[in-house]
Amino acid sequence: MRIGTRDSALALWQANTLQERLLELGITAELVPIKSQGDLNLNQPLYAMGITGIFTKSLDIALTQ
């Protein structure tokens, strides 16, 4: 199993917690850190990038391939 996550401190903490809980159930999972458009574009304000998908679209694409 793969767990897609942004590589922010909060997202990694959440993903690691999930990974630990799955391991307790005998399920191994690999963390897949992904940089989103919102993470990569530091020159433009978030509101100028659009409302939807700036932090999740990259995750969606990466995990469906």
C-alpha positions in Angstrom: 0.0 0.0 0.0 1.2 3.5 -0.7 0.2 6.6 1.3 0.5 9.8 -0.6 1.3 12.8 1.5 2.5 16.4 1.2 5.9 16.8 2.7 4.8 19.4 5.3 5.5 18.7 8.9 1.7 18.2 9.7 1.0 16.1 6.6 4.0 13.8 7.4 3.0 13.5 11.0 -0.5 12.4 9.9 0.8 10.0 7.3 3.3 8.5 9.7 0.5 8.0 12.3 -1.6 6.2 9.7 1.4 4.1 8.6 2.0 3.1 12.3 -1.7 2.2 12.8 -1.7 0.1 9.6 1.4 -1.7 10.7 -0.3 -2.6 14.0 -2.9 -4.3 11.8 -0.2 -6.2 9.9 -0.4 -3.9 6.8 2.8 -2.5 5.5 2.6 0.9 3.7 5.1 3.1 1.9 5.0 6.9 2.4 5.1 8.8 -0.9 5.9 12.5 -0.3 4.7 14.7 -3.1 5.2 18.4 -3.7 2.0 20.2 -4.7 1.6 23.2 -6.9 0.9 25.2 -3.7 4.2 24.0 -2.2 6.3 24.7 -5.4 5.0 28.1 -6.4 6.3 30.4 -3.7 6.2 33.5 -5.9 2.4 33.7 -6.3 -0.1 34.2 -3.5 -2.4 31.2 -2.9 -5.5 33.1 -3.8 -4.1 33.9 -7.2 -3.5 30.2 -8.0 -7.2 29.3 -7.8 -9.3 27.8 -5.1 -9.3 24.1 -5.8 -6.6 21.6 -6.1 -3.4 23.6 -5.4 -2.5 21.2 -2.6 -4.2 18.0 -3.7 -4.2 17.8 -7.5 -0.6 16.6 -7.6 -1.4 13.9 -5.0 -4.4 12.8 -7.0 -2.3 12.5 -10.2 0.6 10.8 -8.6 -1.5 8.2 -6.8 -3.5 7.2 -9.8 -0.6 6.5 -12.1 
